């Protein structure tokens, strides 16, 4: 096996991966990702022991213990482009021998859980509730740069979505990936479940109009009305499709959990977003501690 070139796998002077500035031994097998760098400490403050603290650019990493369970919390920043960096570097830390620059013969499967915020696309999924994403449906284009496969259910969902919305005309060709079954089964009580659409921006790509006109003024209605069997679109945000898409192809177990801070149907916004995220962190950490 040929070593991976220095230009492809960038390792800094202390032996850490380039963007995250984390060394392989500093990463746990259970990982929580958050968008906001300041949110890392809001998770790690619940740890019984904090072992590692690293920061480079918007990427903050804390590794520690909740009881005897080792967990890393990593901030990704906003967007699928950042998820592309973080997921590839997390996998490299777990599954590439940095000394030899070769893929390890035995590969790890990590548990990677996103805790973030989103906007509801259904009237009955109110502000201040939680969503566990059954699928990540991307209209952001990232996975179109990678070789990726779909199971039969994903193929049918994607075909139905394209047929109903025609969103591939003039925007992007969508992609879809399901959540880890082994993870999402633990996040049922107290969580709405549904498809999460991932957008490449916050304003026009999510149908918001300030001063710029948008190409598809019917976007929210198209997403809200989509249905396929028992599946519907619950919410949208800016990271889930990349987490699920890259995670699946690298054979990791991934799940996205969202606090609903906005309801685009009722056009209202949470009065206490930080407090809501705090509750989601506490609820989800308890499940991670007890079940994973």
SEDO-510100 format. One record per residue (C-alpha): residue in one letter; residue number from 1; x, y, z. Coordinates in nm, 2 decimals. Layout:
(node "A", NUM, (X, Y, Z))
...
This chain:
(node "X", 1, (0.00, 0.00, 0.00))
(node "X", 2, (0.14, 0.34, -0.10))
(node "X", 3, (0.17, 0.60, 0.17))
(node "X", 4, (-0.08, 0.89, 0.16))
(node "X", 5, (0.11, 1.20, 0.03))
(node "X", 6, (0.19, 1.49, 0.26))
(node "X", 7, (-0.03, 1.72, 0.05))
(node "X", 8, (-0.34, 1.49, 0.10))
(node "X", 9, (-0.30, 1.40, 0.47))
(node "X", 10, (-0.15, 1.71, 0.64))
(node "X", 11, (0.00, 1.64, 0.98))
(node "X", 12, (0.15, 1.93, 1.18))
(node "X", 13, (0.47, 1.95, 1.37))
(node "X", 14, (0.33, 1.80, 1.68))
(node "X", 15, (0.18, 1.50, 1.50))
(node "X", 16, (-0.18, 1.63, 1.49))
(node "X", 17, (-0.42, 1.65, 1.19))
(node "X", 18, (-0.41, 1.99, 1.02))
(node "X", 19, (-0.75, 2.16, 1.08))
(node "X", 20, (-0.85, 2.00, 1.41))
(node "X", 21, (-0.50, 2.00, 1.56))
(node "X", 22, (-0.59, 1.67, 1.73))
(node "X", 23, (-0.36, 1.37, 1.76))
(node "X", 24, (-0.50, 1.01, 1.72))
(node "X", 25, (-0.48, 0.93, 2.09))
(node "X", 26, (-0.67, 1.25, 2.18))
(node "X", 27, (-0.99, 1.14, 2.01))
(node "X", 28, (-1.26, 0.92, 2.17))
(node "X", 29, (-1.47, 0.66, 1.99))
(node "X", 30, (-1.79, 0.85, 2.10))
(node "X", 31, (-1.80, 1.19, 1.94))
(node "X", 32, (-2.05, 1.48, 1.97))
(node "X", 33, (-2.03, 1.75, 1.71))
(node "X", 34, (-2.17, 2.10, 1.76))
(node "X", 35, (-2.17, 2.40, 1.53))
(node "X", 36, (-2.08, 2.68, 1.77))
(node "X", 37, (-1.73, 2.67, 1.92))
(node "X", 38, (-1.87, 2.81, 2.24))
(node "X", 39, (-2.11, 2.52, 2.27))
(node "X", 40, (-1.82, 2.27, 2.33))
(node "X", 41, (-1.77, 2.38, 2.69))
(node "X", 42, (-2.15, 2.37, 2.74))
(node "X", 43, (-2.12, 2.00, 2.67))
(node "X", 44, (-1.79, 1.92, 2.84))
(node "X", 45, (-1.90, 2.10, 3.16))
(node "X", 46, (-2.11, 1.79, 3.23))
(node "X", 47, (-1.80, 1.56, 3.21))
(node "X", 48, (-1.67, 1.41, 3.53))
(node "X", 49, (-1.31, 1.45, 3.40))
(node "X", 50, (-1.17, 1.67, 3.12))
(node "X", 51, (-0.86, 1.52, 2.96))
(node "X", 52, (-0.78, 1.71, 2.64))
(node "X", 53, (-0.86, 2.07, 2.52))
(node "X", 54, (-0.75, 2.18, 2.17))
(node "X", 55, (-0.85, 2.48, 1.95))
(node "X", 56, (-0.75, 2.57, 1.60))
(node "X", 57, (-0.96, 2.82, 1.40))
(node "X", 58, (-1.33, 2.74, 1.46))
(node "X", 59, (-1.25, 2.38, 1.55))
(node "X", 60, (-1.25, 2.33, 1.93))
(node "X", 61, (-1.21, 1.98, 2.08))
(node "X", 62, (-1.26, 1.86, 2.43))
(node "X", 63, (-1.21, 1.50, 2.53))
(node "X", 64, (-1.30, 1.36, 2.87))
(node "X", 65, (-1.51, 1.12, 3.06))
(node "X", 66, (-1.87, 1.09, 3.16))
(node "X", 67, (-1.85, 0.83, 3.43))
(node "X", 68, (-1.62, 0.57, 3.26))
(node "X", 69, (-1.74, 0.66, 2.91))
(node "X", 70, (-1.48, 0.85, 2.70))
(node "X", 71, (-1.63, 1.12, 2.48))
(node "X", 72, (-1.50, 1.39, 2.25))
(node "X", 73, (-1.69, 1.71, 2.17))
(node "X", 74, (-1.58, 1.89, 1.85))
(node "X", 75, (-1.71, 2.22, 1.70))
(node "X", 76, (-1.76, 2.21, 1.33))
(node "X", 77, (-1.86, 2.57, 1.25))
(node "X", 78, (-2.15, 2.61, 1.01))
(node "X", 79, (-2.21, 2.43, 0.69))
(node "X", 80, (-2.15, 2.11, 0.50))
(node "X", 81, (-1.80, 2.23, 0.38))
(node "X", 82, (-1.69, 2.23, 0.75))
(node "X", 83, (-1.85, 1.89, 0.80))
(node "X", 84, (-1.64, 1.76, 0.51))
(node "X", 85, (-1.33, 1.87, 0.69))
(node "X", 86, (-1.43, 1.74, 1.03))
(node "X", 87, (-1.56, 1.40, 0.93))
(node "X", 88, (-1.26, 1.32, 0.70))
(node "X", 89, (-1.02, 1.43, 0.98))
(node "X", 90, (-1.20, 1.23, 1.25))
(node "X", 91, (-1.19, 0.92, 1.03))
(node "X", 92, (-0.82, 0.98, 0.96))
(node "X", 93, (-0.74, 1.00, 1.33))
(node "X", 94, (-0.92, 0.67, 1.39))
(node "X", 95, (-0.83, 0.47, 1.08))
(node "X", 96, (-0.50, 0.60, 0.94))
(node "X", 97, (-0.15, 0.51, 1.07))
(node "X", 98, (0.01, 0.86, 1.10))
(node "X", 99, (0.36, 0.72, 1.12))
(node "X", 100, (0.33, 0.50, 0.80))
(node "X", 101, (0.06, 0.72, 0.63))
(node "X", 102, (-0.13, 0.41, 0.55))
(node "X", 103, (-0.49, 0.29, 0.62))
(node "X", 104, (-0.50, 0.06, 0.92))
(node "X", 105, (-0.58, -0.31, 0.85))
(node "X", 106, (-0.86, -0.30, 1.12))
(node "X", 107, (-1.10, -0.01, 1.10))
(node "X", 108, (-1.29, 0.16, 1.38))
(node "X", 109, (-1.65, 0.24, 1.36))
(node "X", 110, (-1.72, 0.56, 1.56))
(node "X", 111, (-2.04, 0.69, 1.71))
(node "X", 112, (-2.09, 1.05, 1.59))
(node "X", 113, (-2.38, 1.25, 1.72))
(node "X", 114, (-2.46, 1.61, 1.61))
(node "X", 115, (-2.63, 1.83, 1.86))
(node "X", 116, (-2.75, 2.15, 1.69))
(node "X", 117, (-3.04, 2.38, 1.60))
(node "X", 118, (-3.29, 2.38, 1.32))
(node "X", 119, (-3.61, 2.52, 1.18))
(node "X", 120, (-3.93, 2.32, 1.18))
(node "X", 121, (-4.12, 2.27, 0.85))
(node "X", 122, (-4.43, 2.12, 1.01))
(node "X", 123, (-4.70, 2.30, 1.20))
(node "X", 124, (-4.72, 2.01, 1.46))
(node "X", 125, (-4.34, 2.02, 1.54))
(node "X", 126, (-4.33, 2.34, 1.75))
(node "X", 127, (-4.06, 2.57, 1.86))
(node "X", 128, (-3.88, 2.44, 2.17))
(node "X", 129, (-3.91, 2.07, 2.07))
(node "X", 130, (-3.64, 1.82, 1.96))
(node "X", 131, (-3.60, 1.63, 1.63))
(node "X", 132, (-3.40, 1.31, 1.57))
(node "X", 133, (-3.33, 1.30, 1.19))
(node "X", 134, (-3.43, 0.97, 1.02))
(node "X", 135, (-3.26, 1.09, 0.70))
(node "X", 136, (-3.04, 1.37, 0.59))
(node "X", 137, (-3.15, 1.50, 0.25))
(node "X", 138, (-2.89, 1.74, 0.09))
(node "X", 139, (-2.96, 2.02, -0.15))
(node "X", 140, (-2.61, 2.15, -0.09))
(node "X", 141, (-2.41, 1.94, -0.35))
(node "X", 142, (-2.13, 1.80, -0.12))
(node "X", 143, (-2.19, 1.43, -0.16))
(node "X", 144, (-2.20, 1.47, -0.54))
(node "X", 145, (-1.82, 1.50, -0.52))
(node "X", 146, (-1.79, 1.16, -0.36))
(node "X", 147, (-1.87, 0.80, -0.47))
(node "X", 148, (-2.17, 0.71, -0.26))
(node "X", 149, (-2.44, 0.44, -0.27))
(node "X", 150, (-2.81, 0.42, -0.16))
(node "X", 151, (-3.02, 0.14, -0.03))
(node "X", 152, (-3.36, 0.07, -0.19))
(node "X", 153, (-3.55, 0.29, 0.05))
(node "X", 154, (-3.32, 0.58, 0.00))
(node "X", 155, (-3.35, 0.55, -0.38))
(node "X", 156, (-3.73, 0.55, -0.36))
(node "X", 157, (-3.73, 0.85, -0.12))
(node "X", 158, (-3.50, 1.05, -0.34))
(node "X", 159, (-3.69, 0.97, -0.66))
(node "X", 160, (-4.02, 1.07, -0.50))
(node "X", 161, (-3.86, 1.39, -0.36))
(node "X", 162, (-3.72, 1.49, -0.70))
(node "X", 163, (-4.05, 1.40, -0.87))
(node "X", 164, (-4.26, 1.60, -0.62))
(node "X", 165, (-4.04, 1.91, -0.59))
(node "X", 166, (-3.85, 1.93, -0.92))
(node "X", 167, (-3.58, 2.09, -0.70))
(node "X", 168, (-3.30, 1.95, -0.92))
(node "X", 169, (-3.40, 2.19, -1.20))
(node "X", 170, (-3.19, 2.51, -1.15))
(node "X", 171, (-3.05, 2.44, -0.80))
(node "X", 172, (-2.87, 2.11, -0.74))
(node "X", 173, (-2.92, 1.73, -0.77))
(node "X", 174, (-3.03, 1.62, -0.42))
(node "X", 175, (-2.89, 1.33, -0.23))
(node "X", 176, (-3.01, 1.13, 0.08))
(node "X", 177, (-2.87, 0.91, 0.35))
(node "X", 178, (-3.04, 0.74, 0.64))
(node "X", 179, (-2.94, 0.77, 1.01))
(node "X", 180, (-2.77, 0.49, 1.20))
(node "X", 181, (-3.03, 0.25, 1.30))
(node "X", 182, (-2.82, 0.14, 1.60))
(node "X", 183, (-2.82, 0.50, 1.73))
(node "X", 184, (-3.16, 0.65, 1.64))
(node "X", 185, (-3.35, 0.37, 1.82))
(node "X", 186, (-3.24, 0.52, 2.15))
(node "X", 187, (-3.37, 0.87, 2.06))
(node "X", 188, (-3.75, 0.82, 2.04))
(node "X", 189, (-3.92, 0.94, 2.36))
(node "X", 190, (-3.92, 1.32, 2.36))
(node "X", 191, (-3.79, 1.35, 2.00))
(node "X", 192, (-3.99, 1.41, 1.68))
(node "X", 193, (-3.86, 1.20, 1.40))
(node "X", 194, (-3.85, 1.28, 1.03))
(node "X", 195, (-3.63, 1.38, 0.73))
(node "X", 196, (-3.40, 1.67, 0.77))
(node "X", 197, (-3.32, 1.88, 0.47))
(node "X", 198, (-2.97, 2.04, 0.46))
(node "X", 199, (-2.93, 2.37, 0.29))
(node "X", 200, (-2.61, 2.55, 0.17))
(node "X", 201, (-2.70, 2.87, 0.34))
(node "X", 202, (-2.93, 3.04, 0.59))
(node "X", 203, (-3.11, 3.30, 0.40))
(node "X", 204, (-3.20, 3.24, 0.03))
(node "X", 205, (-3.13, 2.86, 0.05))
(node "X", 206, (-3.38, 2.84, 0.33))
(node "X", 207, (-3.64, 3.06, 0.16))
(node "X", 208, (-3.57, 3.37, 0.37))
(node "X", 209, (-3.62, 3.71, 0.19))
(node "X", 210, (-3.46, 4.02, 0.32))
(node "X", 211, (-3.34, 4.24, 0.03))
(node "X", 212, (-3.25, 3.98, -0.22))
(node "X", 213, (-3.52, 3.80, -0.43))
(node "X", 214, (-3.50, 3.42, -0.44))
(node "X", 215, (-3.52, 3.18, -0.73))
(node "X", 216, (-3.77, 2.95, -0.57))
(node "X", 217, (-4.03, 3.14, -0.35))
(node "X", 218, (-4.23, 2.81, -0.31))
(node "X", 219, (-3.94, 2.62, -0.14))
(node "X", 220, (-4.09, 2.60, 0.21))
(node "X", 221, (-4.43, 2.49, 0.07))
(node "X", 222, (-4.27, 2.22, -0.15))
(node "X", 223, (-4.07, 2.08, 0.15))
(node "X", 224, (-4.36, 2.09, 0.39))
(node "X", 225, (-4.59, 1.91, 0.16))
(node "X", 226, (-4.35, 1.63, 0.06))
(node "X", 227, (-4.46, 1.29, 0.17))
(node "X", 228, (-4.36, 0.93, 0.08))
(node "X", 229, (-4.54, 0.66, 0.28))
(node "X", 230, (-4.49, 0.75, 0.64))
(node "X", 231, (-4.20, 0.98, 0.57))
(node "X", 232, (-4.22, 1.36, 0.57))
(node "X", 233, (-3.97, 1.64, 0.61))
(node "X", 234, (-3.95, 1.75, 0.97))
(node "X", 235, (-3.70, 2.04, 0.96))
(node "X", 236, (-3.40, 2.19, 0.78))
(node "X", 237, (-3.05, 2.31, 0.88))
(node "X", 238, (-2.70, 2.32, 0.74))
(node "X", 239, (-2.50, 2.00, 0.84))
(node "X", 240, (-2.70, 1.68, 0.86))
(node "X", 241, (-2.68, 1.55, 0.51))
(node "X", 242, (-2.30, 1.57, 0.50))
(node "X", 243, (-2.27, 1.40, 0.84))
(node "X", 244, (-2.49, 1.12, 0.73))
(node "X", 245, (-2.35, 1.09, 0.38))
(node "X", 246, (-1.97, 1.09, 0.46))
(node "X", 247, (-2.03, 0.90, 0.79))
(node "X", 248, (-2.21, 0.62, 0.61))
(node "X", 249, (-1.95, 0.58, 0.33))
(node "X", 250, (-1.68, 0.57, 0.60))
(node "X", 251, (-1.89, 0.31, 0.80))
(node "X", 252, (-1.94, 0.52, 1.11))
(node "X", 253, (-2.26, 0.54, 1.31))
(node "X", 254, (-2.41, 0.89, 1.28))
(node "X", 255, (-2.71, 1.07, 1.42))
(node "X", 256, (-2.83, 1.43, 1.41))
(node "X", 257, (-3.03, 1.58, 1.70))
(node "X", 258, (-3.18, 1.92, 1.66))
(node "X", 259, (-3.34, 2.18, 1.89))
(node "X", 260, (-3.62, 2.35, 1.71))
(node "X", 261, (-3.56, 2.72, 1.75))
(node "X", 262, (-3.78, 2.84, 1.46))
(node "X", 263, (-4.11, 2.72, 1.31))
(node "X", 264, (-4.13, 2.84, 0.95))
(node "X", 265, (-4.50, 2.76, 0.92))
(node "X", 266, (-4.61, 2.96, 1.22))
(node "X", 267, (-4.32, 3.20, 1.16))
(node "X", 268, (-4.21, 3.22, 1.53))
(node "X", 269, (-3.88, 3.18, 1.71))
(node "X", 270, (-3.78, 3.04, 2.04))
(node "X", 271, (-3.76, 3.29, 2.33))
(node "X", 272, (-3.47, 3.10, 2.49))
(node "X", 273, (-3.26, 2.92, 2.23))
(node "X", 274, (-2.95, 2.87, 2.45))
(node "X", 275, (-3.17, 2.72, 2.73))
(node "X", 276, (-3.33, 2.49, 2.48))
(node "X", 277, (-3.00, 2.37, 2.35))
(node "X", 278, (-2.88, 2.32, 2.70))
(node "X", 279, (-3.18, 2.09, 2.77))
(node "X", 280, (-3.11, 1.89, 2.45))
(node "X", 281, (-2.75, 1.85, 2.56))
(node "X", 282, (-2.85, 1.72, 2.90))
(node "X", 283, (-3.11, 1.48, 2.76))
(node "X", 284, (-2.89, 1.35, 2.49))
(node "X", 285, (-2.58, 1.30, 2.72))
(node "X", 286, (-2.80, 1.09, 2.95))
(node "X", 287, (-2.89, 0.86, 2.67))
(node "X", 288, (-2.53, 0.84, 2.54))
(node "X", 289, (-2.41, 0.75, 2.89))
(node "X", 290, (-2.68, 0.49, 2.95))
(node "X", 291, (-2.71, 0.33, 2.60))
(node "X", 292, (-2.40, 0.36, 2.40))
